[in-house]
Amino acid sequence: MSTTGATADPLAALGSLPGVAESVESVRKAVDRVYGHRIMRRRSNEITSEAALRGARGSAALSGADWALEEVRRRTDFSGDDEARVVGAALRLTAEAGQLLSIWRQSPLRVLARLHLVAAASDDARVGRPRLEGEEVAEPLVELPLPGAAEVSGRLEGLSELIVEGSSAPALVTAAVVHGELLALRPFASHNGLVARAAERVVLVGSGLDPKSVCPAEVGHAELGRAAYLAALDGYVSGTPQGMAAWIAHCAKAVELGARESTAVCEALQRGAA
């Protein structure tokens, strides 16, 4: 996303794109339905924990480790094959995201570095910093042209400035831009998809849209499918108003589906079936 132009608040400008206001309103209604459920008054911690597990499973699925929820719940060792390590990284990121909310608005780049450290869980020198020119990126599911290191650095700085300065844009719009920008840039040597989705979660929770983290967008992204996810990302990368609006709408639908998932969990708990 270009952060230059006539408007001083480019994120807010995205909120005026066709269909975005409707997406924002639809998300607000879906979130309100979860928070208004009677189970949330007594057992919100359980809903948060379950949403975290399901969100991690969804994010891992989009990164190539599409495990059944019960397998994720049952497993304790994630040090085995590549898929197990992806699931483990997703679980660690989901747990870590909630610890970084207070830092995000002051230092987004510090948070992104921390997320990558947590995901990679390695002492590789490339971990926790943006990639340098010529360094390869292990992100096989996103096949878009890879921006150069100088472009990555400049756009990360621009994104950080937007977050620190604040915006009147709806939380959904900011979360979608953070998510899309990180996927487009793939700033780290690995785990960029997992980090991008964790950063989206940080924005949604930290903004107050989903303060208890019970509307896991990762669930929705996984349910919508990898093909739709990548097609929507193409729209973001195009930079056109239509493409940006389509990406925001896709992210909105993902949040709605995440909210629906947690509403179903609430209903199951109310029936005594979970």
N, C-alpha and C positions, 0 to 999 in steps of 0.2 A: 504493500500500500504506500502510495506517495504521501508524504506528510507536508508537502509544499503546496502552495496555491493561494487563492484569494481569501479563503475562509481561515479564521484563526482557530477554528474548532472542527477539523475535518471529520472527526468521529460523529459529532452532532449532525454534520451535513449528511452523513449516510443515513441518519434516521429519517430523513425526508424523502428517501428513494421510494418509488412506487411499491406498495405492499409491505414495507418495513413496519409502519405503524400498526398495521393489522397483525403482523407476526408478533410484535411486542405485546399487544393486548391479549392475544391468544395465549402467549406464554404466561402472562400475569394471571389469567384466569385459571390455567392449569396448576400453577404453583399455589394459588390461593385455595384450590380444592384440597390439595394435600394438607396444607397447614390448618385448614378448617376442619379436618377430620377429627372426630372425638378421640381416636386412639393417640393422636399426636399430643394431646394434653397430658397423657399419662405414661406413654411409652416412646417418646420421641427419640431417646437414646438408642433404642432397638432399631427404629426405622433408619436412623443415621448409620448405624453399623451395617445394616443389611444393604443400604444404598451404596455404601463404600465398597462392599464386596462385589455387588452386581456391577457397579461402575468399573471396578478394576477388571472384572471378567470381560466386560464390553470393550474396554480399551485394548486389552491384550488380544482379543479376537480381531480387531482391526489391524493389529501388528503381526498377524499370522498365527496366533496361538488361540484357536477357537475351542476352548475347553468347555465342557458342561459345568454349570454352576456348582453342582454337588462335588465335582472333582476339585474345583478351586477351593471349596469349603473344607474338603477332607484332607487335602494335601498339606504336609508340613515342610517338606523338603523341595526347594525349587532350584537346586544346584545341578540338576541333571543335564538334560539336553537343551537345545536352543529354545524350544517352546516353553519348557519349565522356567528357564531364566527370564523369558519375556513376561510370563505370568507373575513371577516373583517381583520383577521390576515394577509392574503395574500396581501390585499390592503395596509395595513400599512407597510409591509415589502418592497413592491415595491417602495413605497414613500421614505422609509428610506434608501434603498440601495444606492441611488445616493448621499446621504449625507456622506457616509463612505468611498468614494474612496480614499481620501488622507491618511486615517488611515490604510487602508488594508496592504500596503506594509511594514509599520513599525510595525504594531501590529495586525496580523490576528486574534489572539485569543480574543483580545478586541472587534473586529468587530463582531465575532461570538457571543460573550456574549451579545452585544448590539442587534443583530438581534433576539436572543431568548427573550430578555426582551420585545422588540417591539411586537413580535409575541404573546407571552403569555399574556401580558398586565395584570399581576397579581402580587400581593405582596407575593406570595408563596416563601418560602425560597429557593426552588430548582431552581427558575428562574434566568437565567443569569450566571449560572455556570455549569460545567460538572457534571454529576451525580456521586454520591458516591456509593461505593460498597453496593449492596443490594437494592438500590432504583429502583423502577419500571419505565418502559418507556411506555408511551402511544403512540404507533406508530403501530396500528393494521395492516396497509397495507403492512408493511415490516416484514416478518416473519422469517428472517434469524436469526441464533443464535446470541445472544447479547454478544458482548465482555465485559469482566470485566472492572471495573473502572480503574485499573492500566494500562491495555492495552490501554484503551481510552486515558488516560492522556499521555502516551508515544507517541502514534501515533499522537495526536494533536500537541504535541511539535515538533515532526518530521516534520509534515506538515507545521507548522509555520516557522520552520527553512528554509525549502525549499523556501517558499514565500519571507521571509526577505532576504535571500542570493541571490535570483534572479536565473533565469534559461534562457537558450537559447531556451527552448521549445516553440512551437507555443502557442498562447493564448488558442486555442481550447483545447489542451492537458492539460494545467494547469487547465482550468475551469472544464474539465471532471474529473480530479483527485480530485479536491476539492469537487465537487458534489458527486462523488462516495464514497470518504472517509467518508464524513459526513453521508451519508446514511448507509454505512456499520457499522460505529461506533455507530450511534444514541447517541451522547454524552449528549444530554439534556433529561430531563424528559418528554418532549412533543415537538411537532411542528418541529421535525427534518427534515422531508421532505420539509416543507416550507422554513426552514432555509437553507438547502442544495441548493435548487434551487435559493434562493436569493443570496447566496454566489457565485454560478455559474454566476449569472448576474453581480455581483460586479467585478469578474475577467474579463469577456468579455468586460465590459465597461471600466474598469480601465486600461486594457492592450492596449486600443486604437483600438481593433478590431471593436468594436461597440460603439464609443465614445458618440453618441447621444442616445443610448439605444433604438434603433428602430428595433432590431431583437430579439424579445422575445423567447428565447429557451423554456420557459415554455409552450408556445402555441404548439410548435412542440412536446414536450414530451407528452402533453395531446392528441394531434392528433394521435400520434403513438400508444397510448393506454397503460393502466396500465399493461397489461400482457407482452407486449414487453418491457416496462420500467423495470419491475422486472426481466425478463429473461436476459436483458442486465446487470442489476446489479449483477445477479448471476455470470456472466462472470468476472466482476470487482473483486468480492470477491474471485473468484477462484485464482486470482493472476497469471494465466497462460498468456503467450504472446497472445494467441488467444482470451482469455477472455477479457483481457485489451483492445486489439485492437477492439473487438466487442463493448465494452462499449464506447470507444472514437468515433467509427463510429456512434453509436446510438445518442450520444450527438451532433455530427456533423449534422446528419439528422435533429435533433430537431432545431438547429440554422437555418439551411436552410429553414425549414418550417416556422419558425418565420419570417425570412426575406421575404419569399413569402407572408405571411400574410400582412406585412407592405407594400409590393409592391402593393398588391391588394387595400389597403387603399389609397395609392397614386393615383392609377388609378381611384378609385371612386371619390376622391377629384378633380381630373383633369376633370372628366366628370360632376362635379357639383352635384353628387348624394349622397354626404355625408356631 
